[in-house]
Amino acid sequence: MAEMLRSGTTCFNDMYFFPDVAARVASKAGMRATVGLIVLDFPTMWAQNANEYIDKGLEVHDVYRSDE
């Protein structure tokens, strides 16, 4: 995000692991971001199964839905 800000980018899309971190850092940096909900059918550090991916993704959405 620091590189994007230095080059004049003001908005980005993120669709990778740890959307909670991407949303938190973008908010803190004052950047606009679209943070995608990832759902996989295998375990990762983010979630263990598809249901957990969805639940955690919806939680991130709820936390940041009205973030300016």
C-alpha angles and dihedrals in degrees: 000000000000090000091048092051092047090054094047100258109148102176135034143172122234123191104163140096121310101028089173090065093045091051094046095049093044090052092048091049092048093241126143112237141173106215114196128217110241122205122183131169095227133066123264136163088275100053141349102222143004094271092053091048090054095044093049093044092052089049090055089048092052093049095050103028093106098031110131 
